[in-house]
Amino acid sequence: MDYTHTTDHALLERCQHNDVKAYNEFFGRHSARLYKQALRYILNENIAEELMLDLLFDIWEKRHTRKIEGDIAAYLYRCMRNKIVDQRRKMVTSVTTIEQTTLTETLADRKLADHQLMTADADGLYQDVLQALSPQRRRVFQLSREERLTYPEIAREMNLSVNTVENYMSSALETFRNRTKKYLAV
């Protein structure tokens, strides 16, 4: 029997008589469209394929008890839509308990407190090293790093040569590297 020109209803009727070839034709006609429909909403190829296979396998499994009236393509579209909705419900984050929420908040508070301590320590170290610089080098460093001035702008503001500004910055950076080396070692 040539199934390529047979209607969907006739294919399903042949499936009721355990005709696997009719089912294969039915599967071939609808699988790609159902897969694309699922993929459009699920965005995961494996899950979309699984939903499509589940739906079409369900058609085969219930071939003796299910009678589809009307447009079969519309029926399959509705079934796939329901499978997509069910899958998306499963994908929604599960409800967390109060204990889990409290634990998460406690860990977040600890991280924040640790971050604040580390920031305060780093700021203290920065200020200590900054104070160890000579006043001229400190001013050059602050103009460069804190006020974001270029070396020529610093040279004009402080009435220095650009070469002197470069030397002061080089010396200041070397002091910072030496004094912070033990804190930055990984």
Secondary structure as the mmCIF struct_conf table of DSSP 4:
data_model
#
loop_
_struct_conf.conf_type_id
_struct_conf.id
_struct_conf.beg_label_comp_id
_struct_conf.beg_label_asym_id
_struct_conf.beg_label_seq_id
_struct_conf.end_label_comp_id
_struct_conf.end_label_asym_id
_struct_conf.end_label_seq_id
TURN_TY1_P TURN_TY1_P1 THR A 4 HIS A 5
BEND BEND1 THR A 6 THR A 6
HELX_RH_AL_P HELX_RH_AL_P1 ASP A 8 CYS A 15
TURN_TY1_P TURN_TY1_P2 GLN A 16 ASN A 18
HELX_RH_AL_P HELX_RH_AL_P2 VAL A 20 ILE A 42
HELX_RH_AL_P HELX_RH_AL_P3 GLU A 45 GLU A 61
TURN_TY1_P TURN_TY1_P3 LYS A 62 THR A 65
BEND BEND2 GLY A 70 GLY A 70
HELX_RH_AL_P HELX_RH_AL_P4 ILE A 72 MET A 91
BEND BEND3 VAL A 92 VAL A 92
HELX_LH_PP_P HELX_LH_PP_P1 THR A 93 THR A 97
HELX_RH_AL_P HELX_RH_AL_P5 ILE A 98 ALA A 132
BEND BEND4 LEU A 133 LEU A 133
HELX_RH_AL_P HELX_RH_AL_P6 PRO A 135 ARG A 145
TURN_TY1_P TURN_TY1_P4 GLU A 146 GLU A 146
BEND BEND5 GLU A 147 GLU A 147
HELX_RH_AL_P HELX_RH_AL_P7 TYR A 151 MET A 158
TURN_TY1_P TURN_TY1_P5 ASN A 159 ASN A 159
HELX_RH_AL_P HELX_RH_AL_P8 VAL A 162 LEU A 184
#
